[in-house]
Amino acid sequence: MTETVHSTRSEGVGGSEGVGTSARRPDAALKVTGEFAYSSDLWLDGMVWGVTLRSPHPSAWIRSIDVGPALRIPGVLAVLTHEDVPGEKFYGLDHKDQPVLAIDQVRHQGEPVALVAAEHPETARRAAEAIVVAYEPRPAVTDPRESREYVRRQPVRKGDTFEAEVVVTGEYEVGMQDQAFLGPESGLAVPAEDGGVDLFIATQWLHVDRDQLAPCLGLPPEKVRLTLSGVGGAFGAREDLSMQVHACMLALRLNRPVKIVYGREESFFGHVHRHPARMRYEHGATRDGRLVYVKADILLDGGAYCSSSPAVVGNAASLGAGPYEVPNVWIDAVGVYTNNPPCGAMRGFGAVQACFAYESQMDRLAEACGLSPVEIRVRNAVSQGSALATGQVIDSPAPLAAMLRELEAMPMPAARTEADLRTLPGGVSQTTHGESVRRGVGYGVGLKNICFSEGFDDYSTARVRAELVGGEPRVTVHTAAAEMGQGLVTVQGQIARTELGIEDVTVATADTSVGSAGSSSASRQSYVTGGAVKAACEAVRERFKGLPPREALARFGPIEEIREYRHRPTYPMDPVTGQGDSHTQLALCVHRAVVDVDTELGLVKVVELAAVQDVGRIMNPQALEGQIHGGTAQGLGLALMEEIQVREGRVLNPSFTDYLIPTMLDMPPMQLKILENPDPSAPYGLRGAGEPPTLSSTPAVVAAVRAATGLRLTRVPVRPEDIALSNHGEVSDGERS
């Protein structure tokens, strides 16, 4: 159950399904009935199946590869190694350091070594197992503190006073979280008559996929054409290549369509994860709780390859002091290479890790100053006109203090009752009847950048066509923006209806035949692609020359316009001081968590979560609520259950049996209050909304568990043994600080 209050309700201005309405998603009914076509459902006559052989070692030399046993299996059509890569042998999002197939060494468990194509997927799997690879294992660097290879080091320096009346310090750790999307990596590569290839793929960024693929395939970009297929979730993990280049290599070699679909275990090895982090923080304040300084060392484990680690480090550094006014800052954020699984983009992108640490510190500071968790945050809250640690001035509404007061005033859930076991930690398993259950309340605040930062050329392209079909006006919107479940297709249609006053709108399938829309990440698509669609629609409307749409189209014929939209410029952080206007837009969310904890068994039940978020302008109320719920769920998962267990570079739990994610039984009722304080620089005044709830929900839940148990709990996810063993006098990782 959810109770939602909108402070100023947006009104739809483009008919029944324009901006501000809960327009129906065109894919909704198909997904509910199971008829929606995901990329794993792709099928083409004559297609064959591809399978990837992966390294069992986190670090090893490859001395030889014998593909003969695989080729002798009936039904096997091809076996490829690095020697068969037709073009460049390396690719990468930020730096080309990742081999298409391992050459002379492997740097992480699960690294692709060889490819097999066969008439049947089981045949392909058996053939992959038959390939003989002679490995010479070598010592793996798995502790990021021992790594001497840096992806990026980014300091932030502001002020020169690092003494205060009240000082609190803490060491914090964030485990490796997985995006855990339900639709595994999959796609279909089809060789074309012009010698190129058409790839139907579930991805987040069509054009950057193409630009990495083409050099590896030895083809010009125009001969590598990508079309978005149904995406079963992404959350950052589909920003990097997975099976794209492998499917295309096999298809071009065989001149036949090739389909690759990962199983669940392979999916854990086939994509990047959230960076684990080790952080040491020191906060200094006056006795009445006013921050004087923040010092922080943030160490991020990037794993074997670069991926988007440089940007993750930049976010952790620039947002590392949180949404608070701090005159003096000394932050060092470092990303390193290890032989652990590669890490990259995941919802919150560097800001999540820092948020857990700085919010834990704010609670410790509140305790030291004798203030409530809300009061300490209110006294230090940023507002419009405040400067961040990087010196960037917040130039749009940022009513954090008011948001915290709104959150504090929300009604609390009813007192616990032992009459219904389902309300207790452990539920109907009857682990308790309430005798060792304690309730706690905690708060969390998160600050997230929106859109790409640090001078990246961040833009989107939209083509809008208006025409008469059967005598009635119709609009087609075409962008390359990836719909991955967030509702972007719906928002594009809403914008077109609002700007053109035409109800019949079709959003064409995203592909590379239109200009780039950038990545569906960084909460940027409503802002940037929404801005491009709005601009293209305005250009079409200009050509109506003031006439009603039907009359204009009857007189002038079909009208089509293409527009690019760029947000205002950003700038790289200074490499020595970290100063600079590195971000486009900033978004705030605040959470309150209420939990019941069985202190004997270490079980936690989240009773309720409440949130206040400022979104600038509500584009689609129902979709927005879904984004806040989803982000909150992933934050709850990081707080209490989600972690890829890695030991000596090896993943121990690559399955949904052992990697736990919140179910509908774990998600509590939510109260939401959604504020609309428009950003004058953004289309419609909107503010990206998908990521901020992931930041603030994690520290809120952990703070509530601390309140119930009295434990420090400096590591997430909080495990049952962190609570139960500590309460029996044994010190666990969760108590070290």
Beta strands, then each sheet from edge to edge (+ up, - down):
strand 1: 2-6
strand 2: 48-54
strand 3: 60-66
strand 4: 76-80
strand 5: 90-91
strand 6: 98-99
strand 7: 105-106
strand 8: 112-118
strand 9: 132-137
strand 10: 150-158
strand 11: 166-174
strand 12: 186-191
strand 13: 197-201
strand 14: 224-228
strand 15: 258-261
strand 16: 277-285
strand 17: 291-301
strand 18: 328-336
strand 19: 437-450
strand 20: 459-469
strand 21: 472-478
strand 22: 505-507
strand 23: 559-566
strand 24: 585-598
strand 25: 603-614
strand 26: 646-647
strand 27: 650-651
strand 28: 670-675
strand 29: 715-716
sheet 1: 1+ 28+ 25+ 24- 19+
sheet 2: 4+ 8- 2+ 15+ 12- 13+ 14+
sheet 3: 7+ 3- 9+
sheet 4: 5+ 6-
sheet 5: 10+ 18- 17- 16+ 11- 29-
sheet 6: 22+ 21+ 20- 23+
sheet 7: 26+ 27-
end
